[in-house]
Amino acid sequence: MNSRLTQTGFSQRVRLEWLERTANLVLAGNDEASIYNALQELLEDKLSVGGNAKRGNREKVITILMKIWVRPPRDLHPLQREGLELLSHLPREDHIAVHWGQACAVYPFWGNVAAHVGRLLRLQGTAAASQVQRRVREQYGERDTVPLGFHSPSLRWSLSPGWPRPSCTLIPTVRWR
């Protein structure tokens, strides 16, 4: 099975504005090295401040951002192009859905978590972290990284007020901590 489909993905904090910046750098035609340097500069006072660790939090977040918008897996290149096209035309308040979709395609774990949350919300109106964790563990097995994934703020992304499709609010907005 494809390792992308079986890995739990990332456990670093990834902010929406960082995804926006990365996608905008790609849309502006910057090369990979320029985007990497711009992200280093953007995050230097936000993550691993004062540190130069080879795989510190800043490097991990940049790897995630680069994988989502700069160098996604080859089979996702058409989706990346369409996503970037949408970002260039949609109002900014609608961008979160495109970022979420691209992140879920690159890191399917998050799509699976959202699906479990959506099912629970549809069935009972609530989605406790313990219930979601149990279902995810059933799917992925007992891994140390499964509970860590639930601490990621990416699960806190919420759609802007007035989003035109209420069913889209199934994107998890619960806090897992």
N, C-alpha and C positions, 0 to 999 in steps of 0.2 A: 504494500500500500504506500502511496505517496507520503513522505515524511511530513509534508505541509499539512496533510489531513489528520495526522495522528499527533502532532505536537501541540502543546497547549498554547504556544504563542509567546506573548510578551507579558512581563510583569512590571514594566516601568511606567511611570506617569507620562502620558502623551496628551498634551493639551491641543485643543481644537485650533488655536492660533498657530501652533507649530505645524500642524497639517496644512493649514491655509498657506503659510509661508512657503513650505516645501512645494506644494502644488503650484503656487505662483512663480516660484523660481523655475520650475519645469516649463510652465506656460510661456515664460519670458525667453525660453530658448537657451538657458544656461547649461553648460556641460556638467557632468557628474562631479568633477573636482571643484568647480566653482560653487556648486550647490552644497557640497560637503563643507567647504570653507565658510560659506555663508551661515550654515547651520551651526558650525563651531562657534562663530562669532555671536549668533543669536542666543545660544544657550550657555555661553561661557560664564555669565553672571547668574544663571538660573539653576544649573546642575553641576555637581562636582566642582563647586567654586574653589579656585585655588589649587585644584588637583590636576594632575596630568597622567592619571592611571591609564594604562593601555585599554582596559575594558571597564572603565568607570561608568557611572550612570549616564553621563553625557554621551559617551560613545555608544552605549546600548540604545539610547533614545534615537540618536542619529541613525544607527543601523535600522531601527524600526521605521523611521520616517523615509529613509532611502528605499527600503524594501517595499513600502506601500506606494510611493509615488515616483521614484526615480528608476529603480531596477526591480520591478515585480517579477515573479516567475514568468517565463516565456509564454506559457499558455494564458496568462492574464494580460498580455500586452493590448489586445483589442479592448478589454474592459478598461484598462488604464487610459487609453486614448479617448474612449467614450466618456469616461469620468471627467477627464480634463476638459473635454469639449463642453460638458454640462456645467462645470465650474465657471467656464468663461462666459456663460450665458445666463445662468440662474442668479437670482438675487442672493446676496451673501447669507441671509437668514435660512436659505434652503440648502446651503452647502453641506451641512452636517450629515444629511442623508447620503450624499455622495461619498464623503469621507468614511462614514460608517460602512457603506457597501464595499468600498475598496479595502478597508481594513479587514472586514469579514472574509473577503475573497482571499486575501494574502494570508490571513491568520484565521482559518475557519473555526477555531475554538470559540471565538467571540460570537460568531453566528449561531453556534450550537447553544451557547449560554443564553443568547437572546431568544432562541426558539423555546428553550425550557422555561424561561421567565414568561414568555408570551403564553405558553400552554397553561402554566399555573395561574396567571392572571385571568385568562379566559375561563378556567374551570372554577376558581375559588375567589377571584378578585384580589388576591395578595400573592406575593412570592417571597417567602422567607429565604434568606441566604442558605440556611441549612438544607432546605428542600432542593434548591438549585444545585448545591454542592453534591448532594446525594445522587441526583440524576446525572450530573456530569461525571462523577466518579464511576457510576455504572457504565457510562459510555467510554470513558478514557482509562478506567482502572484506578487503583490506588497509587497516586503519584504525589510526591512532595510538591510538585509545581501546580497541581490543581488548586489547592487552597490559596496559594500565593496569587494566582491569577485573579482571584476574587477581590483582591485589594487594589486592583488597578483602577484609577479614576476613569479609564475609558468606559467603564460600566456606569459612570455617573453622567455621561453625555446625555443631554436631554434636548428635545426639539424645542425650537423657539415658540413662545406663546402665539397662538393663532395659527398653528400649523394646519393646513387645510384638510389633512386626512387623519382624523382621530385615531384610527387603527395603528398609525405609525407610532403612537405613544407607547407601544409595546417594547420599544427600545428601552432597555433597563435604565431606570433612573434611581433605583434604590441604592443606598449606601451599604456596602458589605462589611464595614468595620464595626 
